[in-house]
Every structure is written in C-alpha cells, then in structure tokens.
Amino acid sequence: MYKLILGNKNYSSWSLRPWLVMKKAKIEFEELVIPLYVDGYQQALAPYSPSGKVPVLISDALTIWDSLAICEYIAEVSPLMWPQDSQSRALARSISHEMHSGFSLIRENMPMNCRAVGRHVSITAPIQQEIDRIQSIWQNCLEENHPGPWLFGDFSIADAMYAPIVSRFNTYGVELNQTCSKYMQHVLNDKHMKQWFSAAAEELHVIELSEVVK
Ligand SMILES: N[C@@H](CCC(=O)N[C@@H](CS)C(=O)NCC(=O)O)C(=O)O
C-alpha cells in the first residue's frame, strides 16, 4: 500500500501534482496531510521526509521525495502517465521540468490558494512574461494535440505539473486566450481536481503568507 504525505491541500502546490497523477493512474493510496507552517510541523514531517518537505511517497522500504521524482516513479508503474510517442514524451518532460525549476515570480507572488477567488496581485512586466511563457507552452501543446482536452490529448504528468498554475490563474483572475481558457476550464472541472478543491475548502488552517495580496 502506498502512503502519500501531503501539505495543506489549499496551499501545497507541490503536493497536488503527484496526488493528481496517482489518482489518474488509478493507484490506491493512503493520504496523510501534515499542515505546514504551524508549531511542530517540521517535527511531524521528520519521520517521513528526508528533505523536510512534502510531498513524499512511501511504499514499504521505499521513500521517494520531490514531486517530479514521485511522478516519474508512478510513470514506471503506470506508463500511460507520459505520452506514448517519444517526441511528445520528450516535449512533455521539457515543459514539466521547466515548471519544476522555473516560474519563480508566479510562485512567489501568486501563491496557490485553492479556496480563494477574486484575488488581485499587481502583475509586473516580469510576472507577465512568465504568464505569457505558460500561455505559449499551453497554446503550442493544445494546437499540436487538438482536440485535447489535455495538453497531449490524454492526461499526462505535464497536466499535473501545470494544475497548480490553473488554480492560481483562477484565484487571481488571469486572463488568457480562448484556447488556454478552455484548457483551464477543463482542468478546473476535472473530477479529481474538484475532489482536491473540496478537501481544500474544508481545511481550517490559514497560512497568512499565502493570503497576502500584493
Ligand atoms: N522541489 C520540491 C519542493 C517541495 C516544497 O517546497 N514543498 C513545500 C510545500 S508546497 C514544503 O514542504 N514546505 C515546507 C518547508 O519548506 O518547510 C518538490 O518538487 O517536491
């Protein structure tokens, strides 16, 4: 049995990614949510997480940390989680790694806050550049893999990597072109995303830093 250690569903964007991949791969797992940035959270994480961060996947003697490493492990168990064609797979990996290692301004200035809508932050030119880059990534994938509905036709890890961005764009009312808005709506209406959002809405913890509007 797998056990996935997560942060608050409302705020933990890294946790959402492997959770969604495991749901789509139809893998059964137990969840443990450890509320972050409350007294004692580091001690609560310590027995599970070698890095002191979430997410972590535990299976018997195996411990895997870091969102993308967990997604890659799931793709070994369930190969349909990456596109089947090698060129598409390479592109899906490129955009997933670009997400994993980049977009620091969006991350910093537009924290994921699943239950919040109608929030506003000032979109500086460098933030807009990151938004434009994401829009162009989505646009290229969606045109290439028309009619979708996911970035590569069927769901892949790339969609999971960008799912928290969809949530952020929804929270902060980021306007996108028609193709990308349609993709956003598809992700927001996905049954597993809705499950995550419902659980996030029921959480009581508030991380003040993620509630600040700049
Ligand atoms: N590169 C890591 C980032 C993990 C990460 O930063 N997780 C945050 C929550 S979203 C965390 O555990 N924060 C707690 C802390 O830094 O003390 C991944 O992809 O999993």
The ligand as an SDF file (V2000), in Angstrom:
LIG
                    3D

 20 19  0  0  0  0  0  0  0  0999 V2000
   11.1410   20.6580   -5.2000 N   0  0  0  0  0  0  0  0  0  0  0  0
   10.2200   20.1550   -4.2060 C   0  0  0  0  0  0  0  0  0  0  0  0
    9.5910   21.3180   -3.4810 C   0  0  0  0  0  0  0  0  0  0  0  0
    8.7960   20.8600   -2.2630 C   0  0  0  0  0  0  0  0  0  0  0  0
    8.3260   22.0230   -1.4110 C   0  0  0  0  0  0  0  0  0  0  0  0
    8.8900   23.1230   -1.4180 O   0  0  0  0  0  0  0  0  0  0  0  0
    7.2670   21.7570   -0.6220 N   0  0  0  0  0  0  0  0  0  0  0  0
    6.7530   22.7580    0.3040 C   0  0  0  0  0  0  0  0  0  0  0  0
    5.2260   22.7320    0.3270 C   0  0  0  0  0  0  0  0  0  0  0  0
    4.4650   23.0520   -1.1970 S   0  0  0  0  0  0  0  0  0  0  0  0
    7.1910   22.4050    1.7110 C   0  0  0  0  0  0  0  0  0  0  0  0
    7.3060   21.2470    2.0610 O   0  0  0  0  0  0  0  0  0  0  0  0
    7.4060   23.4130    2.5400 N   0  0  0  0  0  0  0  0  0  0  0  0
    7.7340   23.2190    3.9270 C   0  0  0  0  0  0  0  0  0  0  0  0
    9.0410   23.8230    4.2940 C   0  0  0  0  0  0  0  0  0  0  0  0
    9.7730   24.2960    3.3900 O   0  0  0  0  0  0  0  0  0  0  0  0
    9.3410   23.8440    5.4820 O   0  0  0  0  0  0  0  0  0  0  0  0
    9.1840   19.2510   -4.8910 C   0  0  0  0  0  0  0  0  0  0  0  0
    9.0410   19.3550   -6.1190 O   0  0  0  0  0  0  0  0  0  0  0  0
    8.5550   18.4060   -4.2190 O   0  0  0  0  0  0  0  0  0  0  0  0
  1  2  1  0
  2  3  1  0
  2 18  1  0
  3  4  1  0
  4  5  1  0
  5  6  2  0
  5  7  1  0
  7  8  1  0
  8  9  1  0
  8 11  1  0
  9 10  1  0
 11 12  2  0
 11 13  1  0
 13 14  1  0
 14 15  1  0
 15 16  2  0
 15 17  1  0
 18 19  2  0
 18 20  1  0
M  END
$$$$
